[in-house]
Amino acid sequence: MAKQSLVREFWLFIKHEKKWWLVPLILVLLIVGTVVVFAATSSWAPFLYTLF
């Protein structure tokens, strides 16, 4: 049996179990995580911290 990536396995789980409500949740978590990482490593950090 070939190894599948985590993203592909998660996508197959969503399709098979019909858990479409997870897609927006995961997208929001990825966006917030990206903003946090960007805010911590950027010179724009003081401006991004005002959003929270």
C-alpha distance matrix in Angstrom:
0.0 3.8 6.6 9.1 12.7 15.0 17.1 14.7 13.4 17.2 18.1 15.8 17.4 20.8 20.4 19.2 21.6 24.4 25.3 26.9 29.5 27.0 27.0 30.7 30.3 27.6 29.6 32.7 31.1 29.8 33.3 35.1 33.0 33.6 37.3 37.5 35.9 38.2 41.2 40.6 40.4 42.9 46.7 46.5 45.6 49.1 48.9 45.4 46.3 49.0 46.4 45.3
3.8 0.0 3.8 6.4 9.8 12.7 14.6 12.3 11.8 15.6 16.4 14.8 16.8 19.9 19.7 19.1 21.6 24.0 24.6 25.9 28.3 25.7 25.3 28.8 28.6 25.6 27.2 30.5 28.9 27.2 30.6 32.6 30.4 30.7 34.5 34.8 33.0 35.1 38.2 37.8 37.3 39.7 43.4 43.3 42.7 46.2 45.9 42.5 43.7 46.4 43.9 42.9
6.6 3.8 0.0 3.8 6.7 9.3 11.8 10.2 9.6 13.2 14.6 13.6 15.2 18.2 18.7 18.4 20.5 22.9 22.9 24.1 26.2 23.2 22.9 26.3 25.8 22.6 24.4 27.5 25.6 24.0 27.5 29.3 26.9 27.4 31.1 31.3 29.5 31.8 34.8 34.2 33.9 36.4 40.1 40.0 39.2 42.7 42.6 39.2 40.2 43.0 40.5 39.5
9.1 6.4 3.8 0.0 3.7 6.5 8.3 6.5 6.3 9.8 10.9 10.4 12.2 14.9 15.4 15.7 17.8 19.8 19.7 20.6 22.8 19.9 19.3 22.7 22.4 19.3 20.9 24.1 22.6 20.9 24.3 26.3 24.2 24.7 28.4 28.8 27.3 29.4 32.4 32.1 31.9 34.3 38.0 37.6 36.9 40.3 39.9 36.4 37.6 40.2 37.6 36.7
12.7 9.8 6.7 3.7 0.0 3.8 5.5 5.3 6.2 8.6 10.0 10.7 12.3 14.4 15.5 16.5 18.2 19.7 19.0 19.5 21.3 18.1 17.2 20.3 19.9 16.5 18.0 21.1 19.4 17.5 20.9 22.9 20.6 21.0 24.7 25.1 23.6 25.6 28.7 28.5 28.2 30.5 34.2 33.9 33.1 36.6 36.2 32.8 33.9 36.6 34.1 33.2
15.0 12.7 9.3 6.5 3.8 0.0 3.8 5.5 5.1 6.1 8.6 9.9 10.5 12.3 14.3 15.2 16.2 17.7 16.4 17.1 18.5 15.1 14.6 17.6 16.8 13.4 15.4 18.3 16.3 14.9 18.5 20.2 18.0 18.9 22.5 22.7 21.5 23.9 26.7 26.5 26.7 29.1 32.8 32.2 31.2 34.5 34.1 30.6 31.4 34.1 31.5 30.4
17.1 14.6 11.8 8.3 5.5 3.8 0.0 3.8 5.5 5.1 6.1 8.6 9.8 10.6 12.4 14.2 15.3 16.0 14.8 14.7 16.3 13.1 11.9 14.9 14.7 11.3 12.7 15.9 14.7 12.9 16.2 18.4 16.8 17.3 20.8 21.6 20.7 22.6 25.5 25.8 26.0 27.9 31.6 30.7 29.9 33.1 32.4 28.9 30.1 32.5 29.7 28.9
14.7 12.3 10.2 6.5 5.3 5.5 3.8 0.0 3.8 5.4 5.0 6.2 8.6 9.9 10.6 12.1 14.1 15.0 14.7 14.8 17.1 14.5 13.3 16.7 17.0 14.0 15.3 18.8 17.9 16.3 19.4 21.9 20.5 20.8 24.3 25.3 24.3 26.1 29.1 29.5 29.5 31.4 35.0 34.1 33.5 36.7 35.9 32.3 33.7 35.9 33.0 32.3
13.4 11.8 9.6 6.3 6.2 5.1 5.5 3.8 0.0 3.8 5.4 5.2 6.2 8.8 10.0 10.5 12.0 13.8 13.4 14.5 16.6 13.8 13.7 17.3 17.0 14.3 16.4 19.6 18.4 17.5 20.9 22.8 21.3 22.3 25.7 26.3 25.6 27.7 30.4 30.6 31.0 33.1 36.8 35.8 34.9 38.0 37.3 33.7 34.7 36.9 34.0 33.0
17.2 15.6 13.2 9.8 8.6 6.1 5.1 5.4 3.8 0.0 3.8 5.5 5.0 6.3 8.7 9.9 10.5 11.7 10.5 11.4 13.1 10.1 10.1 13.7 13.2 10.7 13.1 16.1 15.0 14.6 17.9 19.7 18.6 19.9 23.1 23.7 23.4 25.6 28.0 28.5 29.2 31.2 34.7 33.5 32.4 35.4 34.6 30.9 31.7 33.8 30.8 29.7
18.1 16.4 14.6 10.9 10.0 8.6 6.1 5.0 5.4 3.8 0.0 3.8 5.4 5.1 6.3 8.6 10.0 10.3 9.9 9.9 12.4 10.2 9.2 12.9 13.6 11.4 12.9 16.3 16.1 15.3 18.1 20.5 19.9 20.7 23.8 24.9 24.7 26.4 29.0 29.9 30.4 32.0 35.5 34.0 33.3 36.3 35.1 31.5 32.7 34.5 31.3 30.6
15.8 14.8 13.6 10.4 10.7 9.9 8.6 6.2 5.2 5.5 3.8 0.0 3.8 5.4 5.1 5.9 8.4 9.6 10.3 11.3 14.2 12.5 12.2 16.0 16.6 14.7 16.5 19.8 19.5 18.9 21.9 24.1 23.4 24.3 27.5 28.5 28.3 30.1 32.7 33.4 34.0 35.7 39.2 37.8 37.0 40.0 38.9 35.2 36.3 38.2 34.9 34.1
17.4 16.8 15.2 12.2 12.3 10.5 9.8 8.6 6.2 5.0 5.4 3.8 0.0 3.8 5.5 5.2 5.8 7.9 7.9 9.9 12.3 10.4 11.3 15.1 14.9 13.5 16.1 18.9 18.3 18.5 21.6 23.3 22.7 24.2 27.1 27.8 27.9 30.1 32.3 32.9 33.9 35.7 39.2 37.7 36.6 39.4 38.4 34.7 35.4 37.2 34.0 32.8
20.8 19.9 18.2 14.9 14.4 12.3 10.6 9.9 8.8 6.3 5.1 5.4 3.8 0.0 3.8 5.6 5.5 5.5 5.0 6.2 8.9 7.6 8.2 11.9 12.4 11.5 13.7 16.4 16.5 16.9 19.6 21.4 21.4 22.8 25.5 26.5 27.0 28.8 30.9 32.0 33.0 34.6 37.9 36.1 35.1 37.7 36.4 32.7 33.6 35.1 31.7 30.7
20.4 19.7 18.7 15.4 15.5 14.3 12.4 10.6 10.0 8.7 6.3 5.1 5.5 3.8 0.0 3.8 5.7 5.3 7.1 7.6 11.2 10.8 10.7 14.3 15.4 14.7 16.2 19.2 19.8 19.8 22.2 24.4 24.5 25.5 28.2 29.6 29.9 31.5 33.8 35.0 35.8 37.2 40.5 38.7 38.0 40.6 39.1 35.5 36.6 38.0 34.5 33.8
19.2 19.1 18.4 15.7 16.5 15.2 14.2 12.1 10.5 9.9 8.6 5.9 5.2 5.6 3.8 0.0 3.8 5.6 8.1 10.0 13.2 12.8 13.6 17.1 17.8 17.1 19.2 22.0 22.1 22.5 25.1 27.1 27.0 28.3 31.0 32.0 32.4 34.2 36.5 37.4 38.4 40.0 43.3 41.6 40.7 43.3 42.0 38.4 39.2 40.7 37.3 36.3
21.6 21.6 20.5 17.8 18.2 16.2 15.3 14.1 12.0 10.5 10.0 8.4 5.8 5.5 5.7 3.8 0.0 3.8 5.5 8.6 11.0 10.9 12.6 15.8 16.0 16.0 18.4 20.7 20.8 21.8 24.4 25.9 26.0 27.8 30.2 31.0 31.7 33.8 35.6 36.6 37.9 39.5 42.8 41.0 39.8 42.2 41.0 37.3 37.8 39.2 35.8 34.5
24.4 24.0 22.9 19.8 19.7 17.7 16.0 15.0 13.8 11.7 10.3 9.6 7.9 5.5 5.3 5.6 3.8 0.0 3.8 5.6 8.5 9.5 10.7 13.6 14.5 15.0 16.9 19.1 19.9 20.9 23.0 24.7 25.4 26.9 29.1 30.2 31.2 32.9 34.7 36.0 37.4 38.7 41.8 39.7 38.7 40.9 39.4 35.8 36.6 37.6 34.0 33.1
25.3 24.6 22.9 19.7 19.0 16.4 14.8 14.7 13.4 10.5 9.9 10.3 7.9 5.0 7.1 8.1 5.5 3.8 0.0 3.8 5.5 5.9 8.0 10.7 11.0 11.8 14.0 15.9 16.5 17.8 20.0 21.4 22.1 23.9 25.9 26.9 28.1 29.9 31.5 32.8 34.3 35.7 38.8 36.6 35.5 37.6 36.2 32.5 33.1 34.2 30.7 29.5
26.9 25.9 24.1 20.6 19.5 17.1 14.7 14.8 14.5 11.4 9.9 11.3 9.9 6.2 7.6 10.0 8.6 5.6 3.8 0.0 3.8 5.3 5.7 8.1 9.6 10.5 11.8 13.9 15.2 16.3 18.0 19.8 20.9 22.2 24.1 25.6 26.8 28.2 29.8 31.5 32.9 33.9 36.9 34.6 33.7 35.8 34.1 30.5 31.4 32.3 28.7 27.9
29.5 28.3 26.2 22.8 21.3 18.5 16.3 17.1 16.6 13.1 12.4 14.2 12.3 8.9 11.2 13.2 11.0 8.5 5.5 3.8 0.0 3.8 5.6 6.4 7.1 9.2 10.8 11.8 13.2 15.1 16.5 17.7 19.2 20.9 22.4 23.6 25.3 26.7 28.0 29.7 31.5 32.4 35.3 32.8 31.6 33.5 31.8 28.3 28.9 29.6 26.0 25.0
27.0 25.7 23.2 19.9 18.1 15.1 13.1 14.5 13.8 10.1 10.2 12.5 10.4 7.6 10.8 12.8 10.9 9.5 5.9 5.3 3.8 0.0 3.8 5.8 5.1 6.1 8.6 10.1 10.6 12.3 14.3 15.5 16.4 18.3 20.1 21.1 22.4 24.2 25.7 27.0 28.7 30.0 33.0 30.8 29.6 31.7 30.3 26.7 27.2 28.4 24.9 23.7
27.0 25.3 22.9 19.3 17.2 14.6 11.9 13.3 13.7 10.1 9.2 12.2 11.3 8.2 10.7 13.6 12.6 10.7 8.0 5.7 5.6 3.8 0.0 3.8 5.4 5.3 6.2 8.7 10.0 10.7 12.4 14.4 15.4 16.6 18.5 20.1 21.2 22.5 24.3 25.9 27.2 28.2 31.3 29.0 28.2 30.5 28.9 25.3 26.3 27.5 23.9 23.3
30.7 28.8 26.3 22.7 20.3 17.6 14.9 16.7 17.3 13.7 12.9 16.0 15.1 11.9 14.3 17.1 15.8 13.6 10.7 8.1 6.4 5.8 3.8 0.0 3.8 5.5 5.0 6.1 8.6 9.8 10.5 12.2 14.0 15.2 16.5 18.2 19.9 20.9 22.3 24.3 25.9 26.5 29.3 26.7 25.9 27.8 26.0 22.5 23.5 24.3 20.7 20.2
30.3 28.6 25.8 22.4 19.9 16.8 14.7 17.0 17.0 13.2 13.6 16.6 14.9 12.4 15.4 17.8 16.0 14.5 11.0 9.6 7.1 5.1 5.4 3.8 0.0 3.8 5.5 5.3 6.3 8.7 10.0 10.7 12.2 14.3 15.6 16.6 18.4 20.0 21.1 22.7 24.6 25.6 28.5 26.1 24.8 26.7 25.3 21.7 22.1 23.2 19.8 18.6
27.6 25.6 22.6 19.3 16.5 13.4 11.3 14.0 14.3 10.7 11.4 14.7 13.5 11.5 14.7 17.1 16.0 15.0 11.8 10.5 9.2 6.1 5.3 5.5 3.8 0.0 3.8 5.5 5.1 6.2 8.6 10.0 10.4 12.2 14.3 15.3 16.4 18.2 19.8 21.1 22.6 23.9 27.1 25.1 23.9 26.3 25.1 21.4 22.1 23.7 20.5 19.4
29.6 27.2 24.4 20.9 18.0 15.4 12.7 15.3 16.4 13.1 12.9 16.5 16.1 13.7 16.2 19.2 18.4 16.9 14.0 11.8 10.8 8.6 6.2 5.0 5.5 3.8 0.0 3.8 5.4 5.1 6.2 8.6 9.8 10.5 12.4 14.2 15.4 16.4 18.2 20.0 21.3 22.1 25.0 22.8 22.1 24.5 22.9 19.3 20.6 22.0 18.6 18.2
32.7 30.5 27.5 24.1 21.1 18.3 15.9 18.8 19.6 16.1 16.3 19.8 18.9 16.4 19.2 22.0 20.7 19.1 15.9 13.9 11.8 10.1 8.7 6.1 5.3 5.5 3.8 0.0 3.8 5.4 5.1 6.1 8.4 9.8 10.6 12.2 14.2 15.2 16.3 18.3 20.1 20.8 23.5 21.0 19.9 21.9 20.3 16.7 17.6 18.8 15.3 14.7
31.1 28.9 25.6 22.6 19.4 16.3 14.7 17.9 18.4 15.0 16.1 19.5 18.3 16.5 19.8 22.1 20.8 19.9 16.5 15.2 13.2 10.6 10.0 8.6 6.3 5.1 5.4 3.8 0.0 3.8 5.5 5.2 6.0 8.5 9.9 10.5 12.2 14.1 15.2 16.5 18.4 19.7 22.7 20.7 19.1 21.4 20.5 16.7 17.2 19.0 15.9 14.7
29.8 27.2 24.0 20.9 17.5 14.9 12.9 16.3 17.5 14.6 15.3 18.9 18.5 16.9 19.8 22.5 21.8 20.9 17.8 16.3 15.1 12.3 10.7 9.8 8.7 6.2 5.1 5.4 3.8 0.0 3.8 5.5 5.1 6.1 8.6 9.9 10.5 12.1 14.0 15.4 16.6 17.9 21.1 19.3 18.3 21.0 20.0 16.4 17.5 19.6 16.7 16.1
33.3 30.6 27.5 24.3 20.9 18.5 16.2 19.4 20.9 17.9 18.1 21.9 21.6 19.6 22.2 25.1 24.4 23.0 20.0 18.0 16.5 14.3 12.4 10.5 10.0 8.6 6.2 5.1 5.5 3.8 0.0 3.8 5.4 5.1 6.2 8.7 10.0 10.5 12.1 14.3 15.5 16.1 18.9 16.7 15.9 18.5 17.0 13.4 15.0 16.7 13.6 13.7
35.1 32.6 29.3 26.3 22.9 20.2 18.4 21.9 22.8 19.7 20.5 24.1 23.3 21.4 24.4 27.1 25.9 24.7 21.4 19.8 17.7 15.5 14.4 12.2 10.7 10.0 8.6 6.1 5.2 5.5 3.8 0.0 3.8 5.4 5.1 6.2 8.7 9.8 10.4 12.3 14.4 15.2 17.9 15.6 14.1 16.3 15.3 11.5 12.2 14.2 11.3 10.6
33.0 30.4 26.9 24.2 20.6 18.0 16.8 20.5 21.3 18.6 19.9 23.4 22.7 21.4 24.5 27.0 26.0 25.4 22.1 20.9 19.2 16.4 15.4 14.0 12.2 10.4 9.8 8.4 6.0 5.1 5.4 3.8 0.0 3.8 5.5 5.1 6.2 8.5 9.8 10.7 12.5 14.1 17.3 15.8 14.1 16.9 16.5 12.8 13.4 16.1 13.9 12.9
33.6 30.7 27.4 24.7 21.0 18.9 17.3 20.8 22.3 19.9 20.7 24.3 24.2 22.8 25.5 28.3 27.8 26.9 23.9 22.2 20.9 18.3 16.6 15.2 14.3 12.2 10.5 9.8 8.5 6.1 5.1 5.4 3.8 0.0 3.8 5.4 5.2 6.0 8.4 10.0 10.8 11.8 15.1 13.6 12.7 15.9 15.3 11.8 13.4 16.0 13.9 13.9
37.3 34.5 31.1 28.4 24.7 22.5 20.8 24.3 25.7 23.1 23.8 27.5 27.1 25.5 28.2 31.0 30.2 29.1 25.9 24.1 22.4 20.1 18.5 16.5 15.6 14.3 12.4 10.6 9.9 8.6 6.2 5.1 5.5 3.8 0.0 3.8 5.5 5.0 5.9 8.5 10.0 10.2 12.9 10.8 9.8 12.5 11.6 8.1 9.8 12.3 10.2 10.6
37.5 34.8 31.3 28.8 25.1 22.7 21.6 25.3 26.3 23.7 24.9 28.5 27.8 26.5 29.6 32.0 31.0 30.2 26.9 25.6 23.6 21.1 20.1 18.2 16.6 15.3 14.2 12.2 10.5 9.9 8.7 6.2 5.1 5.4 3.8 0.0 3.8 5.4 5.0 6.2 8.7 10.0 12.8 11.4 9.1 11.9 12.1 8.6 9.0 12.2 10.9 10.1
35.9 33.0 29.5 27.3 23.6 21.5 20.7 24.3 25.6 23.4 24.7 28.3 27.9 27.0 29.9 32.4 31.7 31.2 28.1 26.8 25.3 22.4 21.2 19.9 18.4 16.4 15.4 14.2 12.2 10.5 10.0 8.7 6.2 5.2 5.5 3.8 0.0 3.8 5.4 5.2 6.3 8.5 12.0 11.5 9.8 13.3 13.8 10.8 11.7 15.1 14.2 13.7
38.2 35.1 31.8 29.4 25.6 23.9 22.6 26.1 27.7 25.6 26.4 30.1 30.1 28.8 31.5 34.2 33.8 32.9 29.9 28.2 26.7 24.2 22.5 20.9 20.0 18.2 16.4 15.2 14.1 12.1 10.5 9.8 8.5 6.0 5.0 5.4 3.8 0.0 3.8 5.5 5.3 5.8 9.2 8.4 7.7 11.4 11.4 8.8 10.7 13.8 13.0 13.6
41.2 38.2 34.8 32.4 28.7 26.7 25.5 29.1 30.4 28.0 29.0 32.7 32.3 30.9 33.8 36.5 35.6 34.7 31.5 29.8 28.0 25.7 24.3 22.3 21.1 19.8 18.2 16.3 15.2 14.0 12.1 10.4 9.8 8.4 5.9 5.0 5.4 3.8 0.0 3.8 5.6 5.5 7.9 6.6 4.5 8.0 8.5 6.0 7.2 10.6 10.5 10.9
40.6 37.8 34.2 32.1 28.5 26.5 25.8 29.5 30.6 28.5 29.9 33.4 32.9 32.0 35.0 37.4 36.6 36.0 32.8 31.5 29.7 27.0 25.9 24.3 22.7 21.1 20.0 18.3 16.5 15.4 14.3 12.3 10.7 10.0 8.5 6.2 5.2 5.5 3.8 0.0 3.8 5.9 8.5 8.8 6.2 9.5 11.3 9.3 9.4 13.1 13.5 13.1
40.4 37.3 33.9 31.9 28.2 26.7 26.0 29.5 31.0 29.2 30.4 34.0 33.9 33.0 35.8 38.4 37.9 37.4 34.3 32.9 31.5 28.7 27.2 25.9 24.6 22.6 21.3 20.1 18.4 16.6 15.5 14.4 12.5 10.8 10.0 8.7 6.3 5.3 5.6 3.8 0.0 3.8 7.0 8.5 7.4 11.1 12.6 11.2 12.2 15.6 16.1 16.3
42.9 39.7 36.4 34.3 30.5 29.1 27.9 31.4 33.1 31.2 32.0 35.7 35.7 34.6 37.2 40.0 39.5 38.7 35.7 33.9 32.4 30.0 28.2 26.5 25.6 23.9 22.1 20.8 19.7 17.9 16.1 15.2 14.1 11.8 10.2 10.0 8.5 5.8 5.5 5.9 3.8 0.0 3.8 5.2 5.6 9.1 10.1 9.4 11.2 14.1 14.8 15.9
46.7 43.4 40.1 38.0 34.2 32.8 31.6 35.0 36.8 34.7 35.5 39.2 39.2 37.9 40.5 43.3 42.8 41.8 38.8 36.9 35.3 33.0 31.3 29.3 28.5 27.1 25.0 23.5 22.7 21.1 18.9 17.9 17.3 15.1 12.9 12.8 12.0 9.2 7.9 8.5 7.0 3.8 0.0 3.8 5.4 7.6 8.8 9.6 11.4 13.6 15.1 16.6
46.5 43.3 40.0 37.6 33.9 32.2 30.7 34.1 35.8 33.5 34.0 37.8 37.7 36.1 38.7 41.6 41.0 39.7 36.6 34.6 32.8 30.8 29.0 26.7 26.1 25.1 22.8 21.0 20.7 19.3 16.7 15.6 15.8 13.6 10.8 11.4 11.5 8.4 6.6 8.8 8.5 5.2 3.8 0.0 3.8 5.7 5.5 6.3 8.8 10.6 11.7 13.7
45.6 42.7 39.2 36.9 33.1 31.2 29.9 33.5 34.9 32.4 33.3 37.0 36.6 35.1 38.0 40.7 39.8 38.7 35.5 33.7 31.6 29.6 28.2 25.9 24.8 23.9 22.1 19.9 19.1 18.3 15.9 14.1 14.1 12.7 9.8 9.1 9.8 7.7 4.5 6.2 7.4 5.6 5.4 3.8 0.0 3.8 5.4 5.1 6.0 8.8 10.3 11.3
49.1 46.2 42.7 40.3 36.6 34.5 33.1 36.7 38.0 35.4 36.3 40.0 39.4 37.7 40.6 43.3 42.2 40.9 37.6 35.8 33.5 31.7 30.5 27.8 26.7 26.3 24.5 21.9 21.4 21.0 18.5 16.3 16.9 15.9 12.5 11.9 13.3 11.4 8.0 9.5 11.1 9.1 7.6 5.7 3.8 0.0 3.8 5.6 5.3 6.8 9.5 10.7
48.9 45.9 42.6 39.9 36.2 34.1 32.4 35.9 37.3 34.6 35.1 38.9 38.4 36.4 39.1 42.0 41.0 39.4 36.2 34.1 31.8 30.3 28.9 26.0 25.3 25.1 22.9 20.3 20.5 20.0 17.0 15.3 16.5 15.3 11.6 12.1 13.8 11.4 8.5 11.3 12.6 10.1 8.8 5.5 5.4 3.8 0.0 3.8 5.5 5.6 7.4 9.9
45.4 42.5 39.2 36.4 32.8 30.6 28.9 32.3 33.7 30.9 31.5 35.2 34.7 32.7 35.5 38.4 37.3 35.8 32.5 30.5 28.3 26.7 25.3 22.5 21.7 21.4 19.3 16.7 16.7 16.4 13.4 11.5 12.8 11.8 8.1 8.6 10.8 8.8 6.0 9.3 11.2 9.4 9.6 6.3 5.1 5.6 3.8 0.0 3.8 5.3 5.5 7.5
46.3 43.7 40.2 37.6 33.9 31.4 30.1 33.7 34.7 31.7 32.7 36.3 35.4 33.6 36.6 39.2 37.8 36.6 33.1 31.4 28.9 27.2 26.3 23.5 22.1 22.1 20.6 17.6 17.2 17.5 15.0 12.2 13.4 13.4 9.8 9.0 11.7 10.7 7.2 9.4 12.2 11.2 11.4 8.8 6.0 5.3 5.5 3.8 0.0 3.8 5.3 5.5
49.0 46.4 43.0 40.2 36.6 34.1 32.5 35.9 36.9 33.8 34.5 38.2 37.2 35.1 38.0 40.7 39.2 37.6 34.2 32.3 29.6 28.4 27.5 24.3 23.2 23.7 22.0 18.8 19.0 19.6 16.7 14.2 16.1 16.0 12.3 12.2 15.1 13.8 10.6 13.1 15.6 14.1 13.6 10.6 8.8 6.8 5.6 5.3 3.8 0.0 3.8 5.4
46.4 43.9 40.5 37.6 34.1 31.5 29.7 33.0 34.0 30.8 31.3 34.9 34.0 31.7 34.5 37.3 35.8 34.0 30.7 28.7 26.0 24.9 23.9 20.7 19.8 20.5 18.6 15.3 15.9 16.7 13.6 11.3 13.9 13.9 10.2 10.9 14.2 13.0 10.5 13.5 16.1 14.8 15.1 11.7 10.3 9.5 7.4 5.5 5.3 3.8 0.0 3.8
45.3 42.9 39.5 36.7 33.2 30.4 28.9 32.3 33.0 29.7 30.6 34.1 32.8 30.7 33.8 36.3 34.5 33.1 29.5 27.9 25.0 23.7 23.3 20.2 18.6 19.4 18.2 14.7 14.7 16.1 13.7 10.6 12.9 13.9 10.6 10.1 13.7 13.6 10.9 13.1 16.3 15.9 16.6 13.7 11.3 10.7 9.9 7.5 5.5 5.4 3.8 0.0
